[in-house]
Amino acid sequence: MCDRPYWSELDKSDAGQITNDDLLSCGEAARAAFDFRQERKAARLARSNDRTKQPQAKIDSSPSGPQATQQDTAGKPNPSPGVPQQLYLEESKARLDCALAAVPGFVERLVWFWSNHFCISADKGGVRPLCGAYEREAIRPYVRARFADMLLAVETHPAMLLYLDNARSIGPNSFAGLRRNKGLNENLAREILELHTLGVRTGYSQDDVTNFAKVITGWSIVPPRQSDRGGEFMFNSRLHEPGAQRVFDRNYEDRGFEQGRAVLLTLAKSPSTANHIALKLARHFVADDPPRSLIERLARRFSDTEGDLKEVSKALITAPEAWDAPATKLRRPSDWIVSALRVSGSKPSDVRPILQVQNLLGEPLWRVPAPNGFSDDSAAWMDGVAQRLDIANQIARSVGDGLDPMVVAQDTFGATLSNETKEAVARSESRQQALSLLLMSPEFQRR
């Protein structure tokens, strides 16, 4: 068992944190994206007005064909990414840099786990410029805190409220509900129960979902056009469904925002939540089908410490089951890419090629296909393993002959390095080929 480096990292206050004053807060990012859209809209209107004011050109005076195309495009600069994409790229680069610099990296892996557990998608309207801020504000500060605190931070973050449509959810009998032809949205309430806390088939009913959705009406966002707090969380009492609500055989009095906080606290303390989180942690870090004893150990620690995630993480890395399990779990694409960059010493100055690789391998950053996130089952990633060879070759070419692959292999895997991999690396025709083979070895593909 070699848990000491991971234990020490858990005690470092700055582990897993990104300190970059150039990165915008969620509200700042939302306002910047809104201003960009308004400026672009104004520019389109201006161009449209200019076209309507210009006299119609004579037919025979206008060039046509390739010559016309060249004149139309001459002098026009290549369009740069808009503000939402610029923010997305800046946050992606900061995330990659943090992962490459992490030592040993257990806390960063926890960040990635929780970010996928409480996932959002940049493909949802308005979410793209907020993805990085969401992870920095609602995930990273809480990976070693109480689960209840992370849960509240996540469910009240504007990125989550946009992604799961709660920002516009209106109580049917609220002030706004009685005056608008819009109503309740159950997406966030359902996913909190099914994915974020209790898990599927844990006894809640459709009435629980509906009533919980009513409880969290009013959890919304300040319109981004407001210069002071635009894009930040707000509790809008005009949208909130009035009255007490019964959820999980318990009545919750209408105390505005506190009504929803009370339900979240109940969910965080539920034994079902402890079991659900324990299973997901064990599956992510240990095996697709983790030992039942490990799941029970983690669930018990979760309950005994009232969801202290630092203590749960320590229970994970000190559990014999975590170290006795064979290395059969296939690395997800993002895990494999960052690991390959780390051992090769590569530090890309441009994050876009890395994002393209993740897209190619089926795990685009902050772009999950559904609210249940990317799969932690090895079978989901098997089809893309062959594509990793081209990427391994590219990394090896970028490094050149500056690394001794055998030294890298010994330093990375030590006694766990197989004779087959050792021989393949030793017999390679070049250092580049050897490094590429190492990156494609069973030891490097699985953990």
C-alpha positions in Angstrom: 0.0 0.0 0.0 1.4 3.4 -1.0 -1.2 5.9 0.2 1.2 8.3 1.9 1.6 10.8 -1.0 -2.2 10.9 -1.5 -2.9 11.4 2.2 -0.4 14.3 2.3 -2.0 15.9 -0.8 -5.4 15.8 0.8 -4.0 17.9 3.7 -2.6 20.7 1.4 -5.0 23.6 1.4 -4.1 24.7 -2.2 -4.3 21.3 -3.8 -6.8 21.2 -6.6 -7.3 25.0 -6.6 -6.7 27.3 -9.6 -5.4 30.7 -8.7 -5.6 32.9 -11.8 -6.7 36.5 -11.4 -7.3 36.7 -15.1 -10.2 34.2 -15.0 -13.6 35.6 -14.6 -16.2 34.8 -12.0 -19.5 33.3 -13.1 -21.2 36.6 -13.0 -18.4 38.4 -14.8 -18.4 35.7 -17.5 -22.2 35.9 -18.0 -22.1 39.7 -18.3 -19.1 39.6 -20.7 -20.9 37.0 -22.9 -24.1 39.1 -22.8 -22.3 42.3 -23.8 -20.6 40.4 -26.7 -24.0 39.1 -27.9 -25.4 42.6 -27.7 -22.5 44.1 -29.6 -22.7 41.4 -32.3 -26.5 42.0 -32.6 -25.9 45.8 -33.0 -23.3 45.1 -35.7 -25.7 42.9 -37.6 -28.4 45.6 -37.5 -25.9 48.2 -38.6 -24.8 46.1 -41.6 -28.4 45.4 -42.5 -29.2 49.2 -42.4 -26.2 50.0 -44.5 -27.3 47.5 -47.2 -30.8 48.9 -47.4 -29.4 52.4 -47.8 -27.0 51.5 -50.7 -28.4 52.0 -54.3 -28.8 48.8 -56.3 -25.7 48.3 -58.4 -26.0 47.9 -62.2 -26.0 44.3 -63.3 -23.1 44.6 -65.7 -20.9 46.6 -63.3 -20.5 43.9 -60.6 -17.9 41.2 -61.0 -19.0 37.6 -60.7 -17.4 34.2 -60.1 -14.1 33.8 -58.4 -13.1 37.4 -58.9 -16.2 38.5 -57.0 -15.4 36.1 -54.2 -11.9 37.4 -53.9 -13.1 41.0 -53.7 -15.8 40.2 -51.2 -13.3 38.5 -48.8 -10.3 40.8 -49.4 -9.3 42.8 -46.4 -11.6 40.9 -44.0 -9.7 39.4 -41.0 -10.2 35.8 -40.0 -12.9 35.8 -37.3 -11.5 35.2 -33.8 -13.5 33.1 -31.3 -16.3 35.0 -29.7 -16.2 35.9 -26.0 -18.0 32.7 -24.9 -15.5 30.5 -26.8 -12.6 32.6 -25.6 -13.7 32.1 -22.0 -14.1 28.4 -22.6 -10.6 28.1 -24.0 -9.0 30.1 -21.2 -10.7 28.0 -18.6 -9.7 24.8 -20.4 -6.1 25.9 -20.5 -6.1 26.7 -16.8 -7.6 23.3 -16.1 -5.0 21.5 -18.2 -2.2 23.4 -16.6 -3.5 22.5 -13.1 -3.7 18.8 -14.0 -0.2 18.7 -15.5 1.3 20.4 -12.4 -0.6 18.4 -9.8 1.6 16.3 -7.5 0.7 13.5 -7.2 -2.7 14.4 -8.6 -5.2 12.6 -6.4 -7.0 15.8 -5.5 -7.3 16.8 -9.1 -8.7 13.4 -9.9 -11.3 14.0 -7.2 -12.1 17.3 -8.9 -12.7 15.5 -12.2 -14.8 12.9 -10.5 -17.1 15.4 -8.8 -17.2 17.6 -11.9 -18.5 14.6 -13.9 -20.9 13.6 -11.1 -22.4 17.1 -11.0 -22.0 17.6 -14.8 -23.1 20.4 -17.0 -22.7 20.9 -20.8 -21.2 23.7 -22.8 -23.6 22.8 -25.6 -26.6 24.1 -23.7 -27.4 27.7 -24.5 -25.7 30.2 -22.2 -23.6 27.6 -20.3 -20.3 27.6 -22.4 -18.8 30.8 -20.9 -19.7 29.6 -17.4 -18.2 26.0 -17.4 -14.8 26.9 -16.0 -16.2 29.2 -13.4 -18.7 26.5 -12.3 -15.9 24.0 -11.7 -13.7 26.6 -9.9 -16.6 27.9 -7.7 -18.9 24.9 -7.1 -16.6 21.9 -7.3 -12.9 22.7 -6.4 -13.5 24.4 -3.1 -15.6 21.5 -1.8 -13.8 18.2 -2.8 -12.5 18.0 0.8 -15.4 19.7 2.5 -18.9 18.4 3.4 -21.0 16.9 0.7 -24.0 19.0 1.8 -22.0 22.2 1.1 -20.9 21.0 -2.4 -24.5 20.0 -3.1 -25.8 23.5 -2.2 -23.1 25.2 -4.2 -23.7 23.1 -7.3 -27.5 23.3 -7.3 -27.5 27.1 -6.8 -24.8 27.8 -9.4 -26.1 29.6 -12.5 -24.5 27.1 -14.8 -26.5 24.3 -13.3 -29.7 26.3 -13.2 -29.3 27.0 -16.9 -28.2 23.5 -17.9 -31.2 21.9 -16.2 -33.7 24.7 -16.9 -34.5 25.7 -13.3 -33.8 29.4 -13.9 -37.2 29.7 -15.6 -39.1 27.3 -13.6 -42.2 29.0 -12.2 -44.5 27.9 -9.5 -48.0 27.5 -10.9 -49.5 29.5 -8.0 -46.7 32.0 -7.7 -47.1 35.7 -8.4 -45.6 35.1 -11.9 -47.2 31.8 -12.5 -50.7 33.3 -12.2 -49.8 35.9 -14.8 -47.8 33.9 -17.4 -48.4 31.0 -19.7 -45.4 29.2 -18.3 -45.0 26.7 -15.5 -43.0 24.2 -13.5 -39.9 22.5 -14.8 -38.9 19.3 -13.0 -35.5 18.7 -14.7 -33.3 19.9 -11.8 -35.4 18.3 -9.1 -35.4 14.9 -10.9 -31.7 14.9 -11.6 -30.8 15.9 -8.0 -32.8 12.9 -6.7 -31.8 10.4 -9.4 -28.2 11.4 -10.2 -26.8 13.8 -7.6 -28.0 12.2 -4.3 -30.3 9.2 -3.8 -29.7 7.3 -7.0 -32.3 5.4 -9.1 -34.9 3.2 -7.7 -34.5 4.4 -4.1 -38.1 4.9 -3.2 -39.0 8.4 -4.2 -42.2 8.9 -6.2 -43.3 11.3 -9.0 -45.1 13.3 -6.4 -41.8 13.8 -4.6 -40.2 15.0 -7.9 -43.1 17.4 -8.5 -43.2 18.8 -5.0 -39.4 19.1 -4.8 -39.5 21.0 -8.1 -42.0 23.4 -6.5 -39.7 23.9 -3.5 -36.9 25.1 -5.7 -38.9 27.4 -7.9 -37.4 30.9 -7.5 -33.9 29.5 -7.6 -32.9 31.7 -10.6 -30.4 34.1 -12.1 -30.0 37.9 -12.1 -30.5 39.0 -15.7 -27.0 39.5 -17.2 -28.0 43.0 -18.5 -27.8 44.2 -14.9 -24.3 45.6 -14.5 -23.8 45.0 -10.8 -24.9 41.4 -10.1 -26.0 40.2 -13.6 -25.5 36.5 -14.1 -25.3 35.6 -10.4 -27.7 33.4 -8.4 -30.8 35.0 -7.0 -33.9 33.8 -5.1 -36.9 35.3 -6.9 -39.9 35.1 -4.6 -42.2 36.1 -7.5 -41.4 32.7 -9.1 -41.6 30.6 -6.0 -44.5 28.3 -5.4 -46.1 29.4 -2.1 -47.0 27.0 0.7 -45.7 24.0 2.4 -44.6 21.0 0.3 -44.5 17.3 1.3 -41.4 15.5 0.1 -40.2 12.0 1.2 -43.1 11.8 3.8 -42.0 15.0 5.4 -43.5 18.5 5.3 -41.3 21.5 4.5 -42.7 24.8 5.5 -42.5 27.7 3.0 -39.5 29.6 4.2 -38.5 30.9 0.7 -35.0 29.8 -0.2 -34.5 28.0 3.1 -37.2 25.6 2.1 -35.0 24.2 -0.7 -31.9 24.2 1.4 -33.7 22.1 4.0 -34.6 19.5 1.4 -31.0 19.3 0.1 -29.8 18.8 3.7 -32.2 15.9 4.1 -31.0 14.4 0.9 -27.3 14.8 1.9 -27.9 12.9 5.1 -29.8 10.0 3.5 -28.3 6.5 3.7 -29.3 6.1 0.0 -27.1 9.0 -0.9 -24.2 7.6 1.1 -24.5 4.3 -0.8 -24.9 6.0 -4.2 -21.8 8.1 -3.7 -19.8 5.2 -2.3 -20.6 3.1 -5.3 -19.7 5.8 -7.8 -16.4 6.5 -6.0 -15.4 2.9 -5.9 -16.4 2.3 -9.5 -14.4 5.4 -10.7 -11.2 4.8 -8.7 -11.1 1.0 -8.3 -13.1 -1.2 -10.6 -16.1 -1.4 -12.8 -17.6 -3.9 -10.4 -16.0 -2.9 -7.1 -16.0 -5.1 -4.0 -19.1 -4.8 -1.9 -16.9 -4.5 1.2 -15.3 -1.3 -0.2 -18.7 0.2 -1.0 -19.9 -0.5 2.5 -16.7 0.9 4.0 -17.1 4.2 2.1 -20.8 4.5 2.7 -20.3 3.9 6.4 -17.5 6.6 6.5 -19.8 9.0 4.6 -22.6 8.5 7.1 -20.4 8.6 10.2 -18.7 11.9 9.3 -21.9 13.5 8.0 -20.6 13.6 4.4 -17.0 14.8 5.1 -15.5 14.2 1.7 -11.9 14.5 2.9 -12.5 11.7 5.4 -14.3 9.6 2.7 -11.4 10.1 0.4 -9.0 9.0 3.1 -11.1 5.9 3.6 -10.8 5.2 -0.1 -7.0 5.4 -0.3 -6.4 3.4 2.9 -8.8 0.6 2.0 -7.0 -2.7 1.2 -9.6 -3.3 -1.6 -8.4 -0.2 -3.4 -4.8 -1.5 -3.7 -5.5 -5.2 -4.0 -7.7 -4.8 -7.1 -6.0 -5.7 -10.4 -5.3 -2.9 -12.9 -8.1 -3.8 -15.3 -9.9 -0.5 -15.5 -9.5 1.3 -18.8 -8.5 4.9 -18.5 -11.0 7.4 -19.8 -9.6 9.5 -22.7 -9.0 12.6 -20.6 -7.2 10.6 -18.0 -5.0 8.9 -20.6 -4.2 12.1 -22.5 -3.1 14.0 -19.4 -1.1 11.0 -18.1 0.7 10.8 -21.5 1.5 14.5 -21.4 2.8 14.3 -17.8 5.2 11.4 -18.4 6.5 12.9 -21.6 7.0 16.3 -20.0 4.8 18.0 -22.6 3.3 21.3 -21.7 1.2 22.5 -24.6 1.0 26.3 -25.0 -2.2 25.9 -27.0 -5.1 23.9 -25.5 -7.0 23.6 -28.7 -5.2 20.5 -30.0 -5.8 18.8 -26.7 -9.5 19.6 -26.9 -9.7 18.3 -30.4 -8.1 15.0 -29.2 -10.7 14.7 -26.5 -13.4 15.4 -29.0 -12.0 12.7 -31.3 -11.9 10.1 -28.5 -15.4 10.8 -27.4 -15.0 12.8 -24.2 -15.2 16.5 -25.1 -14.4 18.7 -22.2 -17.5 19.9 -20.3 -19.8 18.6 -23.0 -21.5 15.6 -21.6 -24.1 13.8 -23.8 -26.6 13.6 -20.9 -27.0 14.7 -17.3 -25.6 11.4 -16.0 -22.2 12.4 -17.3 -19.5 10.3 -19.0 -19.5 6.6 -18.3 -17.1 5.1 -15.8 -17.5 1.6 -17.3 -14.5 0.5 -19.3 -16.7 -1.0 -22.1 -17.9 2.5 -23.0 -14.3 3.5 -24.1 -13.1 0.3 -25.8 -14.0 1.3 -29.3 -11.7 4.4 -29.2 -8.6 2.6 -28.0 -7.3 2.1 -31.5 -7.5 5.8 -32.2 -5.1 6.5 -29.3 -2.2 5.1 -31.4 -2.1 8.1 -33.7 -2.2 10.4 -30.7 0.6 8.4 -28.9 2.7 8.8 -32.1 2.1 12.5 -32.2 3.2 12.9 -28.6 6.3 10.8 -29.2 7.2 12.9 -32.2 6.8 16.1 -30.3 9.1 14.9 -27.6 11.7 13.6 -30.1 14.7 11.8 -28.6 14.9 13.9 -25.5 13.5 11.2 -23.2 14.7 7.7 -22.5 11.5 5.6 -22.6 12.9 2.9 -20.5 13.7 5.3 -17.7 10.2 6.8 -18.1 8.7 3.3 -17.9 10.7 2.4 -14.7 9.9 5.7 -13.0 6.2 5.4 -13.8 5.5 1.8 -13.1 8.4 0.5 -11.1 7.9 -3.2 -10.1 4.5 -3.3 -11.9 6.1 -3.0 -15.3 5.5 -6.2 -17.1 8.3 -8.1 -18.9 6.3 -7.9 -22.2 6.2 -4.1 -22.1 9.8 -3.9 -21.0 10.9 -6.0 -23.9 8.8 -4.1 -26.4 10.3 -0.8 -25.3 13.9 -2.2 -25.3 13.5 -3.7 -28.8 12.1 -0.5 -30.4 13.9 0.9 -33.4 13.9 4.4 -32.0 13.1 6.3 -28.8 10.1 7.8 -30.4 8.7 4.4 -31.3 9.5 3.1 -27.8 7.7 6.0 -26.1 4.7 5.5 -28.4 4.6 1.8 -27.5 4.8 2.6 -23.8 1.9 5.0 -24.1 -0.1 2.2 -25.7 1.0 -0.5 -23.3 -1.6 -2.3 -21.1 0.0 -0.6 -18.0 -0.6 2.8 -19.4 -4.1 2.1 -20.8 -5.4 0.7 -17.6 -5.2 1.5 -13.9 
